[in-house]
Amino acid sequence: MMTDSLKGCSKQYFMMDLNNFLQIGASVTQTTLVLDQHTAPHVGSGYAKVLATPVLVNLFEAAALALIESKLPASTQSLGTRLEIEHTAATPTNMNIRVTATLKKVEGRKATFELMAQDEIEKISCGSHVRVIVDKQKFDLRVIAKSKV
């Protein structure tokens, strides 16, 4: 058990070497057909009937989660803590997109991913994502305690 203090906040967490569970360079690619439910007007992020950036963010997180979650000890889970992307090209409905998450770095409890997405024509997005590994029971207890406030 270790205590981390930052700006007056103290947090206890367990120590774990993620390199025992995760392989740098591993990647996963998932394909999604862009439907009306994935467009900006449907999710409230704009008016153009193209793949919405919030949906793309969700697809990136889901790919990173799929890559590592099954490899972690059953008592842990990963939580997304940072995601930075550039969404550089629009994708219309009825076109497939491929989203890839590649594990690039593991530091302590943090796993960092490189992200890339392309549609049937071109690259549409790239970026990075960080997930932190936590103890499920401790996390759940903190959420329960917070909900009672």
VOBA-1610 file (N, C-alpha, C; in pm, whole numbers, padded with zeros to 5 digits, always signed):
BEGIN
Met+00085-00117+00000Met+00000+00000+00000Met+00090+00124+00000Met+00051+00224-00075Met+00129+00346-00086Met+00035+00466-00077Thr+00083+00578-00024Thr+00004+00700-00017Thr+00064+00802-00112Asp-00022+00866-00189Asp+00020+00968-00284Asp-00047+01099-00244Ser+00030+01204-00228Ser-00028+01332-00187Ser-00004+01434-00297Leu-00111+01504-00336Leu-00103+01604-00442Leu-00200+01716-00410Lys-00150+01838-00395Lys-00234+01955-00367Lys-00328+01931-00249Gly-00276+01871-00141Gly-00355+01851-00021Gly-00445+01729-00024Cys-00447+01656-00135Cys-00528+01536-00144Cys-00441+01414-00115Ser-00491+01326-00034Ser-00417+01205-00002Ser-00497+01086-00051Lys-00433+00999-00123Lys-00500+00883-00178Lys-00414+00760-00154Gln-00476+00654-00105Gln-00404+00528-00087Gln-00436+00438-00205Tyr-00337+00366-00252Tyr-00360+00271-00359Tyr-00260+00157-00347Phe-00294+00051-00414Phe-00209-00068-00411Phe-00099-00057-00514Met+00008-00127-00492Met+00119-00129-00587Met+00106-00254-00673Met+00125-00238-00801Met+00116-00351-00893Met+00207-00322-01012Asp+00278-00423-01056Asp+00360-00409-01175Asp+00278-00456-01294Leu+00224-00363-01371Leu+00139-00398-01485Leu+00215-00472-01594Asn+00347-00458-01595Asn+00426-00529-01697Asn+00412-00680-01683Asn+00367-00728-01566Asn+00344-00871-01548Asn+00218-00916-01621Phe+00132-00822-01659Phe+00003-00856-01719Phe-00014-00805-01861Leu+00052-00695-01893Leu+00029-00628-02020Leu+00153-00629-02108Gln+00133-00640-02238Gln+00244-00645-02333Gln+00250-00517-02416Ile+00360-00444-02401Ile+00380-00323-02481Ile+00377-00362-02629Gly+00308-00283-02710Gly+00297-00310-02853Gly+00173-00389-02890Ala+00105-00447-02791Ala-00019-00519-02821Ala-00122-00420-02872Ser-00208-00465-02963Ser-00310-00374-03015Ser-00439-00450-03043Val-00545-00374-03054Val-00675-00429-03092Val-00737-00332-03192Thr-00804-00388-03292Thr-00876-00308-03391Thr-01021-00352-03391Gln-01110-00255-03385Gln-01254-00283-03388Gln-01316-00205-03502Thr-01412-00267-03569Thr-01480-00205-03683Thr-01624-00173-03645Thr-01669-00054-03685Thr-01806-00010-03658Thr-01863+00051-03785Leu-01986+00016-03816Leu-02058+00080-03926Leu-02125+00205-03870Val-02097+00321-03929Val-02155+00446-03881Val-02303+00450-03921Leu-02387+00458-03818Leu-02532+00465-03836Leu-02583+00600-03788Asp-02711+00627-03809Asp-02769+00754-03765Asp-02744+00779-03616Gln-02750+00674-03535Gln-02731+00689-03390Gln-02591+00734-03353His-02496+00727-03446His-02357+00768-03422His-02328+00910-03470Thr-02428+00978-03524Thr-02403+01109-03585Thr-02416+01224-03484Ala-02356+01335-03522Ala-02355+01454-03436Ala-02496+01501-03398Pro-02591+01510-03492Pro-02725+01555-03452Pro-02790+01461-03350His-02764+01333-03363His-02827+01235-03273His-02773+01247-03130Val-02644+01275-03115Val-02585+01283-02980Val-02576+01426-02928Gly-02618+01523-03010Gly-02622+01662-02965Gly-02489+01735-02970Ser-02400+01692-03061Ser-02270+01759-03068Ser-02250+01840-03196Gly-02357+01860-03272Gly-02346+01937-03395Gly-02462+01908-03488Tyr-02454+01963-03609Tyr-02564+01950-03704Tyr-02531+01867-03827Ala-02403+01846-03854Ala-02363+01767-03971Ala-02392+01620-03945Lys-02450+01554-04041Lys-02488+01413-04027Lys-02367+01324-04059Val-02268+01332-03970Val-02144+01255-03982Val-02111+01197-03845Leu-02012+01108-03841Leu-01969+01049-03715Leu-01938+01159-03613Ala-02001+01150-03498Ala-01981+01250-03392Ala-01853+01222-03316Thr-01782+01328-03281Thr-01659+01314-03203Thr-01683+01243-03070Pro-01791+01271-02995Pro-01813+01196-02871Pro-01828+01045-02893Val-01885+01006-03005Val-01897+00864-03037Val-01759+00805-03066Leu-01678+00879-03139Leu-01542+00835-03168Leu-01463+00816-03039Val-01478+00911-02946Val-01413+00901-02815Val-01454+00771-02746Asn-01584+00742-02748Asn-01633+00618-02687Asn-01574+00495-02753Leu-01563+00496-02884Leu-01506+00381-02956Leu-01358+00363-02921Phe-01285+00473-02908Phe-01144+00464-02868Phe-01132+00404-02728Glu-01213+00453-02636Glu-01206+00400-02499Glu-01242+00252-02496Ala-01343+00215-02572Ala-01386+00075-02575Ala-01276-00015-02630Ala-01202+00032-02729Ala-01092-00048-02786Ala-00980-00066-02683Ala-00943+00041-02614Ala-00838+00031-02512Ala-00882-00062-02400Leu-01007-00050-02359Leu-01062-00136-02255Leu-01058-00283-02299Ala-01098-00309-02421Ala-01098-00446-02473Ala-00957-00504-02476Leu-00859-00420-02498Leu-00720-00466-02507Leu-00666-00513-02373Ile-00700-00443-02264Ile-00634-00478-02138Ile-00722-00540-02031Glu-00851-00515-02033Glu-00935-00556-01920Glu-00928-00706-01890Ser-00930-00790-01991Ser-00928-00935-01968Ser-00792-00986-01922Lys-00690-00904-01932Lys-00555-00946-01893Lys-00521-00908-01748Leu-00606-00827-01687Leu-00581-00780-01551Leu-00631-00881-01448Pro-00577-00876-01326Pro-00629-00962-01220Pro-00778-00934-01198Ala-00854-01036-01160Ala-00999-01023-01144Ala-01038-00919-01040Ser-00950-00889-00946Ser-00982-00793-00840Ser-00960-00648-00884Thr-00920-00627-01009Thr-00891-00492-01056Thr-00977-00456-01177Gln-00975-00328-01209Gln-01039-00278-01331Gln-00963-00155-01377Ser-00982-00118-01504Ser-00916+00001-01553Ser-01019+00112-01569Leu-00973+00234-01543Leu-01057+00353-01556Leu-00989+00452-01649Gly-01063+00505-01744Gly-01007+00607-01832Gly-00988+00737-01756Thr-00868+00795-01765Thr-00840+00919-01694Thr-00797+01033-01786Arg-00759+01001-01907Arg-00715+01105-02002Arg-00735+01052-02144Leu-00786+01139-02231Leu-00802+01105-02371Leu-00785+01232-02452Glu-00692+01227-02546Glu-00664+01343-02631Glu-00662+01297-02775Ile-00750+01355-02856Ile-00754+01316-02997Ile-00767+01438-03087Glu-00732+01416-03213Glu-00763+01508-03321Glu-00858+01434-03413His-00974+01493-03439His-01072+01433-03530His-01063+01516-03658Thr-00992+01463-03758Thr-00949+01544-03872Thr-01028+01526-04000Ala-01118+01427-04004Ala-01195+01406-04127Ala-01333+01352-04092Ala-01432+01396-04166Ala-01571+01355-04143Ala-01597+01219-04208Thr-01682+01140-04143Thr-01723+01010-04196Thr-01875+01007-04204Pro-01930+00986-04324Pro-02076+00983-04339Pro-02135+00851-04288Thr-02266+00848-04275Thr-02334+00724-04235Thr-02314+00617-04343Asn-02333+00495-04302Asn-02321+00376-04388Asn-02179+00352-04437Met-02082+00403-04364Met-01942+00378-04393Met-01879+00315-04270Asn-01793+00216-04291Asn-01723+00151-04180Asn-01605+00235-04134Ile-01582+00233-04002Ile-01460+00290-03947Ile-01387+00181-03869Arg-01255+00188-03871Arg-01170+00097-03794Arg-01096+00178-03691Val-01112+00138-03565Val-01049+00205-03452Val-00945+00112-03393Thr-00822+00161-03376Thr-00713+00080-03323Thr-00656+00146-03198Ala-00638+00065-03094Ala-00569+00108-02972Ala-00446+00020-02957Thr-00329+00082-02939Thr-00203+00011-02922Thr-00141+00052-02789Leu-00105-00046-02707Leu-00042-00017-02578Leu+00100+00029-02603Lys+00130+00153-02561Lys+00261+00212-02587Lys+00350+00220-02465Lys+00290+00234-02345Lys+00372+00256-02227Lys+00296+00211-02104Val+00370+00156-02007Val+00315+00121-01877Val+00404+00183-01771Glu+00344+00264-01684Glu+00418+00329-01575Glu+00335+00315-01448Gly+00385+00239-01352Gly+00308+00219-01229Gly+00173+00160-01261Arg+00067+00229-01221Arg-00070+00183-01246Arg-00127+00236-01377Lys-00050+00316-01451Lys-00100+00380-01573Lys-00059+00304-01699Ala-00157+00288-01787Ala-00133+00229-01919Ala-00166+00335-02023Thr-00072+00363-02114Thr-00092+00466-02216Thr-00104+00401-02353Phe-00204+00445-02427Phe-00236+00389-02558Phe-00220+00493-02668Glu-00176+00447-02784Glu-00180+00528-02905Glu-00308+00489-02978Leu-00379+00588-03029Leu-00508+00565-03093Leu-00503+00608-03239Met-00576+00534-03323Met-00586+00570-03464Met-00719+00520-03517Ala-00784+00601-03600Ala-00909+00560-03664Ala-00904+00598-03810Gln-00963+00511-03891Gln-00974+00542-04033Gln-01107+00491-04084Asp-01160+00561-04184Asp-01281+00512-04249Asp-01240+00439-04377Glu-01332+00417-04466Glu-01300+00341-04587Glu-01215+00420-04686Ile-01199+00549-04661Ile-01126+00637-04752Ile-00994+00686-04694Glu-00995+00728-04567Glu-00878+00797-04512Glu-00870+00784-04360Lys-00755+00826-04308Lys-00737+00837-04164Lys-00826+00951-04115Ile-00903+00927-04007Ile-00995+01030-03959Ile-00958+01083-03820Ser-00873+01011-03747Ser-00841+01056-03612Ser-00718+00984-03559Cys-00649+01052-03466Cys-00539+00990-03393Cys-00528+01059-03258Gly-00460+00994-03166Gly-00444+01054-03034Gly-00386+00957-02934Ser-00413+00986-02806Ser-00362+00900-02699Ser-00466+00889-02588His-00452+00786-02507His-00547+00758-02400His-00472+00697-02283Val-00507+00736-02162Val-00447+00679-02041Val-00556+00613-01958Arg-00528+00491-01913Arg-00616+00420-01821Arg-00537+00388-01695Val-00601+00399-01580Val-00538+00369-01452Val-00604+00244-01395Ile-00521+00155-01341Ile-00571+00031-01284Ile-00599+00052-01135Val-00720+00013-01092Val-00759+00029-00953Val-00814-00102-00898Asp-00814-00111-00766Asp-00875-00224-00696Asp-01027-00203-00701Lys-01101-00302-00754Lys-01246-00288-00771Lys-01317-00260-00639Gln-01286-00337-00537Gln-01356-00324-00409Gln-01334-00186-00348Lys-01211-00139-00347Lys-01183-00007-00290Lys-01251+00103-00371Phe-01250+00089-00503Phe-01316+00188-00588Phe-01467+00190-00559Asp-01529+00072-00556Asp-01672+00064-00531Asp-01709+00124-00396Leu-01628+00097-00293Leu-01655+00152-00160Leu-01647+00304-00160Arg-01550+00360-00234Arg-01539+00507-00243Arg-01662+00568-00313Val-01709+00501-00417Val-01826+00552-00489Val-01951+00544-00400Ile-01967+00435-00327Ile-02080+00421-00236Ile-02075+00528-00128Ala-01958+00549-00070Ala-01944+00650+00034Ala-01975+00789-00022Lys-01932+00816-00143Lys-01956+00947-00204Lys-02105+00968-00234Ser-02174+00862-00270Ser-02316+00875-00305Ser-02402+00900-00181Lys-02349+00872-00062Lys-02424+00892+00062Lys-02405+01033+00118Val-02319+01112+00055Val-02292+01248+00104Val-02409+01339+00075
//
